[in-house]
Amino acid sequence: MSHGHHHHPHEHRAIAAAPTFSLLRLSVGQRLGGTAVVLAGLWLLVFSVMG
């Protein structure tokens, strides 16, 4: 019965899901700001393609 020092198998999955959870923890203002940045970037892409 060897008690190794290995990590739990589900640990990397929790780290991979961290960005999603941090997004859920954002305030409404931060979410609106992020949405505005994404929309502005999309419009810049559209204009660069059309221009």
MARDO-269035 format. One record per residue: residue in three letters; x, y, z of N, C-alpha, C in turn. Coordinates in steps of 0.02 Angstrom, whole numbers, padded with zeros to 5 digits. Example, Ala and Ser with C-alpha at 12.3 -4.5 7.8 and 13.67 -1.06 7.14 Angstrom:
BEGIN
  resn  n.east  n.north    n.up  ca.east  ca.north   ca.up  c.east  c.north    c.up
   ALA   00660   -00284   00390    00615    -00225   00390   00660   -00165   00390
   SER   00642   -00112   00354    00684    -00053   00357   00645    00002   00394
//
This chain:
BEGIN
  resn  n.east  n.north    n.up  ca.east  ca.north   ca.up  c.east  c.north    c.up
   MET   00042   -00060   00000    00000     00000   00000   00044    00062   00000
   SER   00062    00085  -00059    00106     00143  -00064   00065    00207  -00074
   HIS   00073    00252  -00026    00038     00315  -00033   00081    00364  -00073
   GLY   00070    00364  -00139    00110     00407  -00182   00089    00480  -00174
   HIS   00129    00523  -00207    00115     00595  -00202   00084    00621  -00267
   HIS   00046    00577  -00300    00017     00597  -00364  -00046    00638  -00353
   HIS  -00064    00678  -00404   -00122     00722  -00399  -00186    00684  -00413
   HIS  -00242    00716  -00398   -00306     00685  -00413  -00317    00686  -00488
   PRO  -00349    00635  -00516   -00358     00632  -00589  -00403    00687  -00617
   HIS  -00446    00715  -00576   -00492     00766  -00602  -00466    00837  -00592
   GLU  -00402    00842  -00572   -00375     00908  -00556  -00367    00951  -00619
   HIS  -00341    00921  -00673   -00330     00960  -00733  -00395    00983  -00765
   ARG  -00449    00943  -00754   -00513     00964  -00781  -00539    01026  -00745
   ALA  -00527    01031  -00681   -00548     01090  -00643  -00510    01152  -00667
   ILE  -00446    01143  -00681   -00406     01199  -00706  -00430    01220  -00775
   ALA  -00449    01171  -00817   -00471     01187  -00884  -00538    01225  -00882
   ALA  -00578    01212  -00831   -00644     01245  -00826  -00639    01312  -00790
   ALA  -00580    01329  -00765   -00573     01390  -00726  -00594    01453  -00763
   PRO  -00575    01462  -00828   -00595     01523  -00863  -00671    01531  -00865
   THR  -00708    01476  -00874   -00781     01480  -00875  -00808    01504  -00808
   PHE  -00781    01477  -00754   -00805     01497  -00688  -00787    01569  -00673
   SER  -00729    01592  -00695   -00710     01661  -00682  -00754    01708  -00722
   LEU  -00776    01686  -00781   -00823     01727  -00821  -00889    01734  -00783
   LEU  -00911    01680  -00751   -00974     01682  -00714  -00968    01729  -00654
   ARG  -00907    01737  -00627   -00898     01778  -00568  -00892    01852  -00585
   LEU  -00886    01869  -00649   -00878     01939  -00668  -00941    01978  -00651
   SER  -00931    02043  -00637   -00989     02086  -00624  -01023    02102  -00690
   VAL  -01083    02131  -00686   -01121     02147  -00747  -01082    02198  -00788
   GLY  -01052    02247  -00756   -01015     02298  -00792  -00956    02268  -00830
   GLN  -00920    02222  -00798   -00863     02190  -00831  -00886    02149  -00891
   ARG  -00945    02116  -00883   -00971     02076  -00938  -00991    02120  -00996
   LEU  -01023    02177  -00980   -01042     02225  -01033  -00981    02252  -01068
   GLY  -00929    02268  -01029   -00867     02294  -01059  -00836    02242  -01105
   GLY  -00834    02180  -01083   -00805     02127  -01123  -00845    02117  -01187
   THR  -00912    02120  -01182   -00954     02113  -01241  -00941    02170  -01290
   ALA  -00934    02231  -01264   -00921     02289  -01306  -00854    02281  -01343
   VAL  -00804    02256  -01307   -00738     02246  -01339  -00743    02194  -01395
   VAL  -00779    02139  -01381   -00787     02087  -01432  -00824    02113  -01493
   LEU  -00878    02151  -01481   -00917     02178  -01536  -00875    02228  -01576
   ALA  -00837    02269  -01542   -00794     02318  -01577  -00743    02281  -01621
   GLY  -00715    02227  -01594   -00667     02188  -01633  -00700    02157  -01694
   LEU  -00762    02132  -01687   -00797     02104  -01743  -00811    02156  -01797
   TRP  -00832    02216  -01775   -00845     02270  -01823  -00781    02290  -01859
   LEU  -00725    02292  -01822   -00661     02308  -01854  -00644    02256  -01908
   LEU  -00657    02193  -01892   -00645     02140  -01942  -00688    02151  -02003
   VAL  -00752    02166  -01992   -00799     02176  -02048  -00775    02234  -02091
   PHE  -00757    02290  -02059   -00737     02348  -02097  -00671    02336  -02134
   SER  -00626    02298  -02103   -00562     02284  -02136  -00573    02240  -02197
   VAL  -00622    02195  -02193   -00636     02152  -02251  -00671    02192  -02306
   MET  -00718    02235  -02286   -00756     02274  -02335  -00714    02331  -02364
   GLY  -00673    02362  -02321   -00634     02419  -02343  -00583    02400  -02395
//
